[in-house]
């Protein structure tokens, strides 16, 4: 039985809805319904606890999984019966776990992010418990971001290496609080995830542009972003189309400069808002309206982002600046 939360776009399953002796069977049905056909066993079967929350964001789906210890199997028979075979980006935030695919057993730490191809058999082992974010990624979306999406083995972005740090931080945060995704434009968050995934898994793949060309493209992109800061939901795809380049090329130029499209857009918006708040000619324009003109979807989002960046609310910044 699926439990309906207040937000109809969010799906939720919980073993609290069934009797103790039915919990593991219920859980197997829940993960097959939310993800795809898989087998599951647990040494805690007699008192199994599990909760699964599924939140669609643009083309991907964020799934928070919290449960007792378990072992999950994706078999050739299940693969043959299935239709679509998405990828899953899996990140545990608290417990170590194991992943076997393509004859290789990986020992993964909390925070490591692993990209698993459901078109290939795999095993997931959670010896202590499950507390993870599993992002369901369609194959067309993966091909948009990764030059080499298909692999017979899982690919890992380590929590303490290069762009893996940022990918890990994003996955851990959204794993623990998936509804935070509601505070950001869906397309922008989806693009940000794709850019981080590409940077973490394929750091050696370049955009094909020389360094001078990448710098020139970055400058053109930043100029265009400044001109269109008021567009709520401005995405890298729109900017790339206007610049006449692919989305992948645009993101790899940002990555080469140790930056990201989403992070740069956020910084430009906050810098513009701070500048306007300091100018007397904007004194009669409300704080919320300034945030909207800089592309923030609502006043609370603007206040939260501004305070995080500058250590005080926009209203307090304005009062302090104007004396």
C-alpha positions as CSV (number, residue, x, y, z in Angstrom):
1,X,0.0,0.0,0.0
2,X,1.4,3.4,-1.0
3,X,0.9,6.2,1.5
4,X,-0.1,9.5,-0.1
5,X,1.6,12.6,1.4
6,X,0.1,16.1,1.3
7,X,2.1,16.9,-1.9
8,X,0.5,14.7,-4.6
9,X,3.7,14.8,-6.7
10,X,5.6,13.1,-3.9
11,X,5.1,9.3,-3.4
12,X,5.7,7.6,-0.1
13,X,5.8,4.0,1.1
14,X,6.2,2.9,4.7
15,X,6.2,-0.5,6.5
16,X,4.3,1.1,9.3
17,X,1.2,0.5,7.2
18,X,1.3,-3.3,7.4
19,X,1.6,-6.0,10.1
20,X,5.1,-7.2,11.2
21,X,5.0,-10.5,9.4
22,X,4.1,-8.8,6.1
23,X,6.7,-6.0,6.2
24,X,9.5,-7.5,4.1
25,X,7.0,-8.6,1.4
26,X,5.5,-5.2,1.4
27,X,9.0,-3.6,1.1
28,X,9.9,-5.8,-1.9
29,X,6.7,-4.7,-3.6
30,X,7.5,-1.0,-2.7
31,X,11.0,-1.0,-4.2
32,X,9.8,-2.8,-7.3
33,X,7.0,-0.2,-7.8
34,X,9.2,2.8,-7.1
35,X,12.3,1.6,-9.0
36,X,12.2,-1.6,-11.0
37,X,12.0,-5.4,-10.6
38,X,14.5,-6.5,-7.9
39,X,14.9,-9.2,-5.3
40,X,15.5,-8.3,-1.7
41,X,16.3,-10.3,1.5
42,X,17.1,-9.2,5.0
43,X,18.3,-10.8,8.2
44,X,15.9,-8.4,10.0
45,X,12.9,-9.8,8.1
46,X,10.9,-10.5,11.3
47,X,10.9,-6.9,12.2
48,X,11.8,-5.0,9.1
49,X,11.4,-1.2,9.0
50,X,11.5,0.8,5.8
51,X,10.4,4.1,4.4
52,X,10.7,5.3,0.8
53,X,10.0,8.8,-0.4
54,X,10.0,9.6,-4.2
55,X,10.2,13.1,-5.5
56,X,10.3,13.9,-9.3
57,X,12.5,16.8,-10.3
58,X,12.5,17.6,-14.1
59,X,13.8,14.5,-15.9
60,X,15.1,12.7,-12.8
61,X,13.6,11.3,-9.6
62,X,15.1,11.7,-6.1
63,X,14.4,8.7,-3.9
64,X,15.1,8.8,-0.2
65,X,15.4,5.3,1.2
66,X,15.6,4.6,5.0
67,X,15.4,1.0,6.1
68,X,16.8,-2.0,8.0
69,X,19.7,-4.0,6.8
70,X,19.1,-5.6,3.4
71,X,20.6,-7.2,0.3
72,X,19.2,-6.3,-3.1
73,X,19.6,-8.2,-6.4
74,X,19.0,-7.2,-10.0
75,X,19.0,-10.5,-12.0
76,X,19.2,-11.2,-15.7
77,X,15.7,-12.6,-15.6
78,X,14.4,-9.4,-14.1
79,X,16.3,-7.4,-16.7
80,X,14.8,-9.4,-19.6
81,X,11.3,-8.8,-18.3
82,X,11.8,-5.0,-17.9
83,X,11.3,-2.2,-20.4
84,X,13.2,0.9,-19.6
85,X,16.6,0.4,-17.8
86,X,17.5,3.7,-16.0
87,X,20.7,4.4,-14.2
88,X,20.7,5.0,-10.5
89,X,23.1,7.3,-8.6
90,X,23.3,5.9,-5.1
91,X,24.8,7.7,-2.1
92,X,24.6,6.5,1.5
93,X,24.9,9.3,4.0
94,X,25.7,7.3,7.2
95,X,26.6,3.7,6.6
96,X,29.2,1.8,4.6
97,X,27.8,-0.5,1.9
98,X,28.9,-2.8,-0.9
99,X,28.1,-2.9,-4.6
100,X,28.9,-5.8,-7.0
101,X,28.5,-5.3,-10.8
102,X,30.5,-6.7,-13.7
103,X,32.4,-9.1,-11.5
104,X,33.8,-6.3,-9.4
105,X,33.0,-5.8,-5.7
106,X,33.2,-2.3,-4.4
107,X,33.5,-1.3,-0.8
108,X,31.8,2.1,-0.5
109,X,32.0,4.6,2.3
110,X,29.3,7.0,3.5
111,X,29.3,9.9,1.0
112,X,30.7,8.0,-2.0
113,X,28.4,8.2,-5.0
114,X,28.0,5.2,-7.3
115,X,26.4,5.2,-10.8
116,X,24.7,1.9,-11.4
117,X,23.3,0.7,-14.8
118,X,20.1,-1.3,-14.3
119,X,20.5,-2.9,-17.7
120,X,23.4,-4.9,-16.1
121,X,23.0,-7.4,-13.2
122,X,24.1,-6.1,-9.8
123,X,24.0,-6.7,-6.1
124,X,23.6,-4.0,-3.3
125,X,24.6,-5.0,0.2
126,X,23.7,-2.9,3.2
127,X,25.2,-4.7,6.2
128,X,24.2,-2.2,8.9
129,X,21.2,-0.2,7.5
130,X,20.1,1.9,4.6
131,X,20.1,5.7,4.6
132,X,20.6,6.7,1.1
133,X,19.6,8.9,-1.9
134,X,19.0,6.9,-5.0
135,X,18.5,9.2,-8.1
136,X,16.7,7.6,-11.0
137,X,18.3,8.8,-14.2
138,X,16.8,8.1,-17.6
139,X,19.2,6.8,-20.3
140,X,18.6,9.9,-22.5
141,X,19.4,12.2,-19.6
142,X,22.6,10.4,-18.9
143,X,23.7,10.6,-22.5
144,X,23.1,14.3,-22.4
145,X,25.7,14.7,-19.7
146,X,28.2,11.8,-20.0
147,X,30.3,11.1,-23.0
148,X,30.5,7.4,-22.1
149,X,27.4,6.6,-20.0
150,X,27.3,2.9,-20.6
151,X,29.6,0.6,-18.7
152,X,29.6,-3.0,-17.5
153,X,30.7,-1.9,-14.1
154,X,29.5,0.7,-11.7
155,X,31.3,4.0,-11.7
156,X,32.2,5.8,-8.4
157,X,32.7,9.4,-7.5
158,X,34.7,9.4,-4.2
159,X,33.5,11.8,-1.5
160,X,37.0,13.2,-1.0
161,X,38.3,13.6,-4.6
162,X,37.9,16.7,-6.8
163,X,34.3,17.2,-8.0
164,X,33.2,14.1,-6.1
165,X,33.2,16.3,-3.0
166,X,30.5,18.6,-4.4
167,X,28.5,15.7,-5.9
168,X,28.6,13.9,-2.5
169,X,27.6,17.0,-0.6
170,X,24.6,17.6,-2.9
171,X,23.5,13.9,-2.7
172,X,23.9,13.7,1.1
173,X,22.0,16.9,1.7
174,X,19.1,15.9,-0.6
175,X,19.1,12.4,0.7
176,X,18.6,13.6,4.3
177,X,16.1,16.3,3.2
178,X,14.7,15.5,-0.2
179,X,12.0,18.2,0.0
180,X,14.7,20.9,-0.1
181,X,14.6,20.3,-3.9
182,X,11.3,22.1,-3.9
183,X,13.1,25.3,-3.1
184,X,14.9,25.4,-6.5
185,X,13.7,25.6,-10.1
186,X,13.5,21.9,-11.2
187,X,15.4,22.4,-14.5
188,X,18.2,24.3,-12.8
189,X,18.6,21.6,-10.1
190,X,18.6,18.9,-12.7
191,X,21.3,20.7,-14.7
192,X,23.4,21.2,-11.7
193,X,23.3,17.5,-10.8
194,X,24.2,16.6,-14.4
195,X,27.1,19.0,-14.5
196,X,28.5,17.7,-11.2
197,X,28.0,14.1,-12.3
198,X,29.9,14.7,-15.6
199,X,32.7,16.6,-13.8
200,X,33.1,13.9,-11.1
201,X,33.0,10.8,-13.4
202,X,34.7,12.1,-16.5
203,X,37.2,14.7,-15.5
204,X,39.6,13.8,-18.4
205,X,36.9,14.5,-21.1
206,X,37.3,18.1,-22.3
207,X,35.1,20.3,-24.3
208,X,37.4,20.2,-27.3
209,X,38.0,23.9,-27.1
210,X,41.5,25.4,-26.5
211,X,42.0,27.3,-23.2
212,X,41.5,30.7,-24.9
213,X,38.2,29.5,-26.5
214,X,36.9,28.2,-23.2
215,X,37.7,31.5,-21.5
216,X,35.9,33.4,-24.2
217,X,32.9,31.2,-24.0
218,X,32.8,31.6,-20.2
219,X,32.8,35.4,-20.5
220,X,30.0,35.3,-23.1
221,X,28.0,33.0,-20.9
222,X,28.5,35.2,-17.8
223,X,27.5,38.3,-19.8
224,X,24.3,36.6,-21.1
225,X,23.5,35.4,-17.6
226,X,23.8,38.9,-16.2
227,X,21.4,40.2,-18.9
228,X,18.9,37.5,-18.0
229,X,19.1,37.4,-14.2
230,X,15.4,38.2,-13.9
231,X,14.4,35.0,-15.7
232,X,13.3,32.6,-12.9
233,X,14.3,29.1,-14.0
234,X,17.0,30.2,-16.4
235,X,18.9,27.0,-17.4
236,X,22.2,26.1,-18.9
237,X,20.3,24.7,-21.9
238,X,18.7,28.0,-22.7
239,X,22.1,29.8,-22.4
240,X,23.8,27.2,-24.5
241,X,21.2,27.4,-27.3
242,X,21.7,31.2,-27.4
243,X,25.5,30.9,-27.5
244,X,25.3,28.2,-30.2
245,X,27.1,25.4,-28.2
246,X,26.0,22.2,-26.6
247,X,25.0,22.0,-23.0
248,X,27.8,19.6,-22.3
249,X,30.4,22.0,-23.8
250,X,29.1,24.9,-21.7
251,X,29.2,22.9,-18.5
252,X,32.7,21.6,-19.2
253,X,33.9,25.1,-19.7
254,X,32.7,26.0,-16.3
255,X,34.2,22.9,-14.8
256,X,37.6,23.7,-16.4
257,X,37.4,27.0,-14.5
258,X,36.7,25.2,-11.2
259,X,33.1,26.6,-11.3
260,X,29.6,25.5,-12.2
261,X,26.7,27.1,-14.1
262,X,24.4,26.9,-11.1
263,X,26.9,28.3,-8.7
264,X,27.9,31.1,-11.0
265,X,24.3,32.1,-11.7
266,X,23.6,32.1,-7.9
267,X,26.6,34.3,-7.3
268,X,25.7,36.8,-10.0
269,X,22.2,37.0,-8.7
270,X,23.3,37.6,-5.2
271,X,25.9,40.2,-6.2
272,X,23.3,42.1,-8.3
273,X,20.8,42.1,-5.4
274,X,23.4,43.3,-2.9
275,X,24.4,46.1,-5.3
276,X,20.8,47.3,-5.7
277,X,20.1,47.1,-2.0
278,X,23.0,49.5,-1.4
279,X,21.8,52.1,-4.0
280,X,19.6,54.9,-2.7
281,X,17.6,55.0,-5.9
282,X,16.4,51.5,-5.1
283,X,15.4,52.4,-1.6
284,X,11.7,52.4,-2.3
285,X,11.7,49.0,-4.0
286,X,10.8,46.2,-1.6
287,X,13.4,43.6,-0.7
288,X,11.2,40.8,-2.1
289,X,10.8,42.7,-5.4
290,X,14.6,43.1,-5.7
291,X,14.9,39.4,-5.1
292,X,12.3,38.7,-7.8
293,X,14.1,41.0,-10.3
294,X,17.3,39.0,-9.6
295,X,15.6,35.7,-10.4
296,X,14.7,34.3,-7.0
297,X,11.3,32.6,-7.1
298,X,10.0,33.9,-3.7
299,X,11.1,36.3,-0.9
300,X,11.9,33.5,1.6
301,X,14.2,31.8,-0.9
302,X,15.9,35.1,-1.6
303,X,16.4,35.8,2.1
304,X,17.7,32.4,2.9
305,X,20.3,32.5,0.0
306,X,21.3,36.0,0.8
307,X,21.8,35.3,4.5
308,X,23.8,32.2,3.8
309,X,26.1,34.1,1.4
310,X,26.6,37.4,3.3
311,X,25.8,36.5,6.9
312,X,22.7,38.7,7.3
313,X,19.3,39.2,5.8
314,X,18.7,41.5,2.8
315,X,16.7,43.9,5.0
316,X,19.4,44.1,7.6
317,X,22.0,44.6,4.8
318,X,20.0,47.5,3.4
319,X,19.6,49.2,6.8
320,X,23.3,48.8,7.6
321,X,24.4,50.1,4.2
322,X,22.1,53.1,4.3
323,X,23.1,53.9,7.9
